[in-house]
Amino acid sequence: MSEDVSGPERDLNRKLGRPPIVRRWGRWGLALLALCLCVGLLLQVLPRSPGVAGIRSIPGLTTHKDDTVDGVDAIVGPDGALHVAWKRAPDGLSEDNQGNPGRRVEVWYCRGERLGETWGQPARLVAQGGDSPRLVQVGVELHLLYGNRLQHLASSDGGRTWIRLPPIISPDQHGPLAFDAVSSGGGLVVAYVALPTPDPPVEGDQSPLRLFCKRWSPGAPGAPVVIADVPDGFLAWPRLISDRAGIHLIYTLSTHREIQPATPGGPTMLTQTAQVFYAASTDGGAAWSARQLLSAASDSAAGGVTVKGVSWIAGIEIVSRGATLLAIVDTPHGRVGNTIDHGRIEGGPVIHDGSRYLSVDPKRRLSAADNGKETIVAWIDERYKRYDPFWLPWLFGIPWSDSPGWANNDIEILRLPRGSRLGGTRHPLRVTGDLSYASSVRTCATGSDLIVLWSGRARVGHTLQSFGATPEVFFARFHGK
């Protein structure tokens, strides 16, 4: 039995050849389809994981949604205060009007009492040229290194007031391109990568980069010692740690070589190999042991054969675990742990097979600390990165259809109790909530507490500014097991 349709609507249906059921259900079908699409879009923007409880941000930061906050560093002082420094680029610009890099980058500092239970007011210590801040505690003094030639600030009252000291790097060198610093014997030991010339590199410049080590003591700065030449213009990344046995250094070196074509006229292939080396000093950085090659991966499928070199390194870190050291290397094969016992390197087991989710940036994307009972390893991870569903771009013609990935990432941690086996399957803890973003991470440990700090945003979308969240410095505290 057909429904009676009369008048102009019946004539239109006949002309268009539409059956009555289309007229009857078409509107409801379109409404249902629109509802499904709206629900799908809503599920895209709603967070799915809130992150761990107790995440806080340093109060008092005044930032704009277009600012960049990065390079967070932190240490725990002898009085239990948490000292935090970071860099900020207003409006996300790190160059001045003449294109000089780093001129607009500021350095900020904040002190948290009782491991961050209460905070003072954040203070801008450097108005320009403040790249890569690094905090070091030397006795009762707090030191801050940053920027070109490693500018040097010091505080003798726990970060309340600061004085300027001469730069660490002499004027006849250009750098640093990367550096790290530790306290040793009442002074500083700094490892840095620089050009052995005062001028910045120009196109075609063949001056080799070098990895230097230099000791600084009040009133008696030492001479730089060459640790290694950096071949082929690749950048090296140093990491330092000091303990009762001396100073320990790990660093990356990359080389490349050309593979000639198998047939005349064929393309020339370029292969890259990244390696990590270890060296130690027992005299405050004046002399160093012969370097040793760390294991970069352990290939269990090949019967435990250790692969000494990989194509790239995503991050390196070294931490003291009492009588031994743990050197961590992030590679395409996984997160590899090397135990260093009195200069003897052991193993190369995969601590966690998750490096394929890491960004290739060894600067501040991996950090580790030990409180005497366990080691915490933190990193920036992209396994929960949000992507648009396949139907969204072509159905709506969205401008970012050629880039469906969102800007979000996460902070993840592993907790390794002392005496535990490094290898085996481990499941990291996701610290941050869904659709958040981290640009750098740092860990601290004291007593029974483990602290993770990171710079980033509480909410992002396709871009960092999508939801209007301003950049902040966050932290979370974990009690030891």
Backbone torsions as a table, in degrees:
resi	resn	phi	psi	omega
1	MET	NA	124.1	-176.7
2	SER	-94.1	151.8	180.0
3	GLU	-79.8	140.0	-179.4
4	ASP	-76.6	116.0	177.2
5	VAL	-120.9	121.1	-174.7
6	SER	-126.0	168.7	174.5
7	GLY	81.7	-162.0	-177.1
8	PRO	-58.9	-33.5	-177.9
9	GLU	-65.5	-37.7	178.1
10	ARG	-65.6	-41.6	178.7
11	ASP	-63.3	-38.1	-179.8
12	LEU	-67.3	-40.3	178.3
13	ASN	-61.6	-39.8	-179.7
14	ARG	-67.4	-42.6	-178.9
15	LYS	-63.8	-40.9	-177.8
16	LEU	-85.2	-6.5	179.3
17	GLY	70.0	27.6	-178.2
18	ARG	-88.7	128.6	175.2
19	PRO	-71.6	159.7	-178.3
20	PRO	-58.6	-32.1	-176.7
21	ILE	-65.1	-30.1	177.2
22	VAL	-65.8	-43.7	178.5
23	ARG	-64.1	-36.6	-176.0
24	ARG	-71.8	-43.4	-172.7
25	TRP	-107.8	-8.4	-175.8
26	GLY	-58.6	-46.6	-177.9
27	ARG	-65.4	-42.2	178.7
28	TRP	-66.1	-36.1	178.8
29	GLY	-66.4	-43.2	177.5
30	LEU	-63.4	-40.2	178.6
31	ALA	-63.7	-41.1	178.8
32	LEU	-65.3	-40.8	178.0
33	LEU	-62.9	-43.2	178.7
34	ALA	-63.0	-38.7	178.6
35	LEU	-63.4	-44.3	179.0
36	CYS	-61.2	-42.2	179.8
37	LEU	-65.1	-40.2	178.8
38	CYS	-64.7	-41.6	177.2
39	VAL	-62.7	-41.1	178.3
40	GLY	-62.2	-43.2	177.8
41	LEU	-65.5	-39.2	179.4
42	LEU	-63.9	-41.2	178.1
43	LEU	-64.1	-26.8	178.2
44	GLN	-67.9	-36.0	-174.0
45	VAL	-97.0	-12.5	179.0
46	LEU	-81.0	134.1	174.6
47	PRO	-64.2	148.4	-179.1
48	ARG	-111.6	-18.4	179.9
49	SER	-137.3	126.4	-176.4
50	PRO	-81.0	-10.8	-174.7
51	GLY	84.1	179.6	-177.7
52	VAL	-73.4	157.2	177.8
53	ALA	-75.1	149.9	174.4
54	GLY	92.7	7.6	176.0
55	ILE	-70.0	129.5	178.5
56	ARG	-129.7	163.6	174.9
57	SER	-120.7	152.7	177.8
58	ILE	-66.4	121.9	-176.6
59	PRO	-75.4	157.3	173.6
60	GLY	91.5	-0.6	177.9
61	LEU	-73.8	130.8	175.9
62	THR	-113.4	104.0	-178.2
63	THR	-132.0	160.3	177.3
64	HIS	-103.9	156.8	-176.7
65	LYS	-63.9	-21.4	178.6
66	ASP	-92.7	-0.9	177.9
67	ASP	-72.6	159.8	173.3
68	THR	-117.1	127.0	174.4
69	VAL	-119.9	126.6	-171.4
70	ASP	-155.0	179.7	171.9
71	GLY	61.2	38.0	-178.5
72	VAL	-67.2	139.2	175.6
73	ASP	-138.0	150.9	-176.3
74	ALA	-155.8	147.4	172.2
75	ILE	-142.5	159.7	175.8
76	VAL	-103.3	124.8	-179.4
77	GLY	-78.3	169.2	-179.2
78	PRO	-64.1	-19.4	178.8
79	ASP	-94.6	8.3	178.8
80	GLY	85.9	4.8	177.4
81	ALA	-78.6	145.3	178.1
82	LEU	-101.1	115.0	-179.4
83	HIS	-100.4	128.0	-175.6
84	VAL	-130.1	134.7	174.6
85	ALA	-130.8	150.6	178.1
86	TRP	-155.7	166.5	176.6
87	LYS	-108.9	149.7	-179.3
88	ARG	-136.5	131.1	175.3
89	ALA	-111.3	109.0	179.2
90	PRO	-59.5	134.3	-179.5
91	ASP	60.7	17.8	178.0
92	GLY	73.4	9.1	-177.4
93	LEU	-101.0	127.8	179.1
94	SER	-106.2	5.5	179.8
95	GLU	-119.2	152.4	175.6
96	ASP	-86.0	-172.5	-176.1
97	ASN	-65.8	-21.8	178.0
98	GLN	-93.4	4.7	178.1
99	GLY	82.2	13.2	179.0
100	ASN	-77.4	120.9	-175.6
101	PRO	-68.6	147.1	173.5
102	GLY	78.6	-4.5	-175.0
103	ARG	-67.6	-33.9	-175.9
104	ARG	-92.4	-2.3	-175.3
105	VAL	-77.3	125.5	-179.8
106	GLU	-99.7	157.5	172.1
107	VAL	-116.0	127.6	179.4
108	TRP	-116.8	154.8	-177.4
109	TYR	-142.1	146.9	174.9
110	CYS	-148.8	145.1	-179.2
111	ARG	-112.7	129.7	177.7
112	GLY	-113.1	123.9	-180.0
113	GLU	-78.7	145.4	177.6
114	ARG	51.3	54.2	176.9
115	LEU	58.5	36.6	173.3
116	GLY	91.9	15.6	176.1
117	GLU	-69.0	-39.2	173.0
118	THR	-132.1	154.2	-174.5
119	TRP	-129.7	146.9	169.9
120	GLY	-81.3	-174.2	179.9
121	GLN	-82.6	129.0	176.1
122	PRO	-57.1	139.8	-177.1
123	ALA	-125.5	136.9	174.9
124	ARG	-85.3	113.2	-179.7
125	LEU	-88.8	-30.3	-175.2
126	VAL	-133.0	130.1	-176.8
127	ALA	-90.9	-24.2	179.5
128	GLN	-157.0	154.9	179.5
129	GLY	72.3	25.7	-171.7
130	GLY	-101.9	56.0	-177.7
131	ASP	-81.6	147.3	169.5
132	SER	51.9	65.1	177.5
133	PRO	-68.8	144.6	179.7
134	ARG	-139.0	124.8	179.9
135	LEU	-99.0	137.3	177.6
136	VAL	-140.0	132.4	175.8
137	GLN	-95.6	121.6	177.9
138	VAL	-120.3	100.2	-174.5
139	GLY	62.9	-123.3	178.6
140	VAL	-93.0	-4.1	-177.4
141	GLU	-95.6	143.5	176.6
142	LEU	-107.9	128.7	-177.8
143	HIS	-116.9	144.6	178.0
144	LEU	-129.5	122.8	176.8
145	LEU	-112.3	145.0	-178.9
146	TYR	-166.1	160.4	163.8
147	GLY	66.1	-168.2	-177.1
148	ASN	-62.0	133.9	-178.7
149	ARG	63.7	12.6	179.7
150	LEU	55.8	73.3	173.6
151	GLN	-59.9	151.7	-164.9
152	HIS	-134.0	119.4	172.6
153	LEU	-117.5	150.9	179.7
154	ALA	-141.2	147.5	179.2
155	SER	-133.9	131.5	178.1
156	SER	-105.0	3.1	179.9
157	ASP	-123.6	35.1	174.0
158	GLY	72.7	31.1	175.9
159	GLY	89.7	5.0	-179.8
160	ARG	-78.6	-38.9	175.3
161	THR	-133.4	153.8	-174.9
162	TRP	-133.5	149.2	172.1
163	ILE	-123.0	154.0	179.9
164	ARG	-96.9	133.9	176.5
165	LEU	-114.1	165.3	178.7
166	PRO	-61.1	151.4	179.1
167	PRO	-60.3	154.0	179.9
168	ILE	-73.4	-42.9	-176.3
169	ILE	-87.2	134.4	-178.0
170	SER	-73.5	160.5	-176.9
171	PRO	-66.2	-14.9	-178.5
172	ASP	-86.8	9.0	175.1
173	GLN	-125.4	152.9	178.2
174	HIS	-115.8	117.2	-179.7
175	GLY	163.8	-170.0	7.7
176	PRO	-94.4	154.9	170.9
177	LEU	-89.7	-21.3	173.2
178	ALA	-162.1	149.5	179.8
179	PHE	-160.7	165.9	170.9
180	ASP	-150.7	158.8	-176.0
181	ALA	-146.7	147.9	176.7
182	VAL	-139.6	165.3	175.3
183	SER	-90.5	139.7	178.8
184	SER	-159.4	122.6	173.3
185	GLY	57.5	40.8	178.8
186	GLY	77.8	11.6	179.3
187	GLY	-144.1	-165.4	179.1
188	LEU	-113.4	145.8	167.7
189	VAL	-121.6	124.4	-173.9
190	VAL	-121.3	129.9	171.4
191	ALA	-108.4	129.6	-175.8
192	TYR	-148.7	155.3	178.0
193	VAL	-105.9	127.6	-176.9
194	ALA	-153.6	164.8	170.7
195	LEU	-86.4	138.2	179.0
196	PRO	-79.2	31.7	177.5
197	THR	-135.8	153.8	-177.5
198	PRO	-77.1	-14.0	-173.9
199	ASP	-99.6	148.6	175.8
200	PRO	-66.3	156.2	-178.6
201	PRO	-68.3	148.3	174.6
202	VAL	-120.1	167.0	-178.8
203	GLU	-60.2	128.6	-179.9
204	GLY	88.3	-0.9	-180.0
205	ASP	-69.0	129.9	-178.1
206	GLN	-102.6	8.9	179.2
207	SER	-64.2	127.6	-176.1
208	PRO	-78.2	142.0	168.0
209	LEU	-71.0	149.3	177.8
210	ARG	-136.9	149.0	173.7
211	LEU	-95.7	117.4	-178.2
212	PHE	-109.1	159.4	168.9
213	CYS	-130.8	136.6	-178.2
214	LYS	-140.4	138.9	177.2
215	ARG	-101.4	137.0	175.2
216	TRP	-121.7	129.5	173.0
217	SER	-129.2	152.2	-179.7
218	PRO	-54.3	116.2	178.1
219	GLY	78.7	0.8	-177.1
220	ALA	-145.2	69.5	176.9
221	PRO	-69.2	139.8	-178.6
222	GLY	-87.4	176.6	177.9
223	ALA	-89.9	146.6	178.8
224	PRO	-68.4	141.1	177.9
225	VAL	-112.1	131.0	179.3
226	VAL	-78.5	121.8	177.0
227	ILE	-91.3	-43.6	-177.5
228	ALA	-162.2	150.3	167.5
229	ASP	-84.6	140.2	179.4
230	VAL	-97.1	108.8	-171.6
231	PRO	-77.5	154.1	167.0
232	ASP	60.7	20.9	177.2
233	GLY	75.2	6.9	177.8
234	PHE	-78.5	152.8	-177.7
235	LEU	-90.3	142.0	175.7
236	ALA	-104.0	150.9	178.7
237	TRP	-122.4	116.9	178.9
238	PRO	-97.7	149.6	170.3
239	ARG	-136.7	134.1	-175.9
240	LEU	-120.4	152.4	170.4
241	ILE	-152.3	148.5	178.3
242	SER	-125.2	145.4	174.8
243	ASP	-147.0	-167.2	-177.0
244	ARG	-64.9	-26.3	-178.1
245	ALA	-80.4	-17.6	-179.2
246	GLY	141.2	-151.9	-178.8
247	ILE	-111.4	136.2	-176.9
248	HIS	-121.7	136.3	-175.6
249	LEU	-129.4	131.5	166.6
250	ILE	-122.4	148.0	-178.9
251	TYR	-155.5	154.4	179.3
252	THR	-97.1	147.6	171.0
253	LEU	-138.6	137.5	178.9
254	SER	-121.5	142.2	175.7
255	THR	-131.3	157.0	173.3
256	HIS	-136.6	156.5	178.4
257	ARG	-143.5	151.8	179.9
258	GLU	-92.7	137.3	174.8
259	ILE	-109.1	115.4	-176.4
260	GLN	-67.4	149.7	-177.4
261	PRO	-64.2	145.4	179.9
262	ALA	-71.5	-27.9	179.2
263	THR	-121.5	149.4	179.2
264	PRO	-57.8	132.9	179.7
265	GLY	86.2	-3.7	179.5
266	GLY	-76.2	168.6	-178.0
267	PRO	-73.4	146.1	174.2
268	THR	-86.9	126.7	-178.2
269	MET	-91.4	144.7	178.4
270	LEU	-119.7	119.4	179.5
271	THR	-110.9	145.6	-179.8
272	GLN	-121.2	138.4	176.7
273	THR	-126.3	127.1	178.1
274	ALA	-108.7	136.6	-179.5
275	GLN	-133.5	158.4	178.7
276	VAL	-124.4	131.2	-177.4
277	PHE	-118.2	157.4	178.5
278	TYR	-126.5	138.2	174.5
279	ALA	-145.8	158.9	-177.3
280	ALA	-137.9	155.5	177.3
281	SER	-134.0	135.7	178.3
282	THR	-110.1	4.6	-178.0
283	ASP	-125.1	33.6	175.4
284	GLY	77.8	20.7	175.6
285	GLY	96.3	4.2	179.2
286	ALA	-74.9	-38.8	179.8
287	ALA	-133.2	149.3	-174.9
288	TRP	-129.5	148.7	177.4
289	SER	-69.6	164.8	174.2
290	ALA	-62.0	139.5	-176.9
291	ARG	-70.9	148.7	176.2
292	GLN	-123.5	147.3	-177.8
293	LEU	-87.9	126.7	175.8
294	LEU	-83.3	154.7	175.0
295	SER	-74.7	131.2	179.7
296	ALA	-97.5	-17.7	179.1
297	ALA	-165.1	156.6	175.6
298	SER	-126.2	113.7	-174.0
299	ASP	-93.4	94.4	-177.4
300	SER	-66.3	-29.0	179.8
301	ALA	-67.5	-21.6	179.4
302	ALA	-99.5	23.7	176.7
303	GLY	77.0	30.6	177.4
304	GLY	80.4	16.3	178.6
305	VAL	-70.0	128.1	-177.7
306	THR	-85.3	128.1	176.9
307	VAL	-94.6	118.1	-173.4
308	LYS	-83.1	-21.4	-177.9
309	GLY	-134.8	145.7	178.2
310	VAL	-130.7	176.4	-175.1
311	SER	-77.8	-30.9	177.2
312	TRP	-154.6	158.8	178.1
313	ILE	-116.7	126.1	-179.5
314	ALA	-88.3	-20.3	-179.4
315	GLY	177.6	153.6	176.0
316	ILE	-136.3	152.9	177.5
317	GLU	-158.2	151.4	177.1
318	ILE	-136.8	138.6	-176.4
319	VAL	-143.8	144.4	178.5
320	SER	-86.6	133.9	177.1
321	ARG	-123.2	53.3	-178.8
322	GLY	85.0	-115.8	-177.8
323	ALA	-78.1	-12.2	-178.2
324	THR	-126.0	165.9	174.9
325	LEU	-113.6	150.5	174.6
326	LEU	-119.0	115.1	175.7
327	ALA	-102.0	126.1	-175.3
328	ILE	-112.2	132.1	-179.0
329	VAL	-128.5	123.3	176.2
330	ASP	-95.6	121.7	-176.2
331	THR	-134.4	174.8	174.4
332	PRO	-62.0	-18.7	-178.4
333	HIS	-88.5	-10.6	-178.4
334	GLY	134.6	178.4	177.2
335	ARG	-87.7	113.1	-170.1
336	VAL	-105.7	134.7	177.8
337	GLY	-109.4	129.2	175.2
338	ASN	-113.3	122.3	175.1
339	THR	-87.8	128.8	179.4
340	ILE	-114.2	113.5	-176.3
341	ASP	-118.4	104.7	-179.1
342	HIS	52.0	44.9	177.6
343	GLY	85.4	-8.1	179.6
344	ARG	-95.8	124.3	-177.4
345	ILE	-91.8	129.1	-178.8
346	GLU	-122.8	143.9	166.4
347	GLY	76.4	-143.2	-168.9
348	GLY	137.2	33.8	180.0
349	PRO	-73.6	152.3	176.4
350	VAL	-78.4	114.3	178.2
351	ILE	-71.6	-42.0	-178.7
352	HIS	-154.6	126.8	-176.5
353	ASP	-89.2	76.3	-177.6
354	GLY	-141.7	15.6	-173.4
355	SER	-70.3	-17.4	179.4
356	ARG	-67.1	-12.8	178.5
357	TYR	-94.8	-0.7	-174.3
358	LEU	-89.4	151.5	170.7
359	SER	-84.1	145.8	-177.5
360	VAL	-83.2	86.3	179.4
361	ASP	-157.8	96.6	-176.0
362	PRO	-72.2	-1.7	-171.1
363	LYS	-61.5	-71.2	-174.8
364	ARG	-136.4	37.2	-177.1
365	ARG	-108.0	6.3	176.2
366	LEU	-146.7	133.4	-179.2
367	SER	-150.4	150.2	179.6
368	ALA	-145.1	150.6	177.7
369	ALA	-150.4	158.8	-177.5
370	ASP	-135.8	135.0	-179.0
371	ASN	-106.7	13.7	-179.2
372	GLY	97.9	-19.6	179.1
373	LYS	-118.0	-31.6	179.6
374	GLU	-153.9	160.3	178.5
375	THR	-110.6	135.2	175.2
376	ILE	-109.2	131.5	177.4
377	VAL	-117.8	125.1	-178.7
378	ALA	-124.4	146.6	179.6
379	TRP	-154.7	165.7	175.0
380	ILE	-93.4	126.7	-169.4
381	ASP	-127.0	148.8	-177.6
382	GLU	-121.3	21.7	-177.4
383	ARG	-69.0	-24.5	-179.6
384	TYR	-103.0	21.3	179.1
385	LYS	-60.0	133.0	-176.5
386	ARG	-83.9	140.0	175.5
387	TYR	-129.3	144.9	176.7
388	ASP	-66.1	144.7	173.1
389	PRO	-64.2	155.2	-172.2
390	PHE	-61.5	-27.8	-174.9
391	TRP	-81.9	-16.0	-171.5
392	LEU	-66.9	-47.9	-175.7
393	PRO	-65.1	-49.1	-174.3
394	TRP	-74.4	-23.7	-178.3
395	LEU	-77.0	-34.4	-175.9
396	PHE	-114.2	-5.0	-179.2
397	GLY	61.5	39.8	-176.9
398	ILE	-67.4	139.8	-174.7
399	PRO	-58.8	-30.7	-178.3
400	TRP	-90.7	25.9	-176.4
401	SER	-61.2	-24.5	178.0
402	ASP	-85.8	-0.4	179.4
403	SER	-141.9	79.8	-174.1
404	PRO	-75.1	-9.8	-177.7
405	GLY	-75.7	143.5	176.7
406	TRP	-90.4	175.0	-176.4
407	ALA	-90.9	-2.8	-172.2
408	ASN	-73.4	152.3	169.3
409	ASN	-149.9	-169.3	-174.3
410	ASP	-145.1	160.6	166.9
411	ILE	-98.2	127.0	175.8
412	GLU	-124.7	151.8	-178.5
413	ILE	-134.3	152.6	167.3
414	LEU	-121.9	140.0	176.2
415	ARG	-113.9	119.5	-174.8
416	LEU	-113.7	102.2	178.4
417	PRO	-62.5	147.5	176.0
418	ARG	-57.2	136.8	179.4
419	GLY	83.9	-4.1	-179.8
420	SER	-79.9	154.9	177.8
421	ARG	-73.5	134.6	-176.1
422	LEU	-74.5	-37.4	-176.0
423	GLY	-76.5	-171.0	178.7
424	GLY	91.5	176.5	-178.5
425	THR	-82.1	126.5	178.1
426	ARG	-128.6	143.7	-179.0
427	HIS	-112.7	114.8	-178.9
428	PRO	-71.9	159.9	175.4
429	LEU	-97.8	126.5	176.4
430	ARG	-81.5	117.6	-174.8
431	VAL	-86.8	-45.7	-172.5
432	THR	-87.1	160.9	178.3
433	GLY	-84.1	166.5	-178.6
434	ASP	-64.0	145.8	178.8
435	LEU	66.3	23.3	172.8
436	SER	-98.3	175.8	-174.9
437	TYR	-145.7	140.0	176.3
438	ALA	-128.9	136.6	178.9
439	SER	-107.5	-22.1	176.7
440	SER	-156.9	158.0	-176.9
441	VAL	-142.0	147.4	179.0
442	ARG	-147.1	142.5	179.2
443	THR	-118.3	151.0	174.3
444	CYS	-137.3	156.4	178.9
445	ALA	-145.5	138.0	176.1
446	THR	-158.7	136.2	179.4
447	GLY	57.2	-121.5	179.6
448	SER	-103.0	8.6	-175.0
449	ASP	-106.5	144.2	172.7
450	LEU	-123.0	129.8	-173.7
451	ILE	-122.9	134.0	175.9
452	VAL	-118.4	126.9	176.9
453	LEU	-121.5	147.4	177.3
454	TRP	-153.4	151.5	171.7
455	SER	-97.4	146.4	-178.9
456	GLY	165.3	-154.5	-178.0
457	ARG	-136.0	148.1	-178.4
458	ALA	-73.9	-24.8	-176.5
459	ARG	-153.2	129.8	176.1
460	VAL	-137.3	166.4	176.2
461	GLY	-128.2	-129.1	175.8
462	HIS	-64.8	-29.9	174.7
463	THR	-124.7	168.0	179.6
464	LEU	-65.9	-25.0	-176.0
465	GLN	-96.6	4.8	-170.0
466	SER	-55.9	-42.6	-176.2
467	PHE	-104.4	8.4	176.2
468	GLY	75.8	9.4	179.3
469	ALA	-72.4	132.6	179.8
470	THR	-85.8	153.3	178.7
471	PRO	-68.2	142.7	-178.6
472	GLU	-139.7	175.7	171.4
473	VAL	-115.9	118.8	-176.2
474	PHE	-106.6	161.2	173.5
475	PHE	-153.5	153.7	176.2
476	ALA	-139.3	141.1	-176.1
477	ARG	-113.1	133.6	178.5
478	PHE	-122.9	131.4	177.6
479	HIS	-83.1	140.1	-177.9
480	GLY	-63.0	156.8	-178.6
481	LYS	-81.3	NA	NA
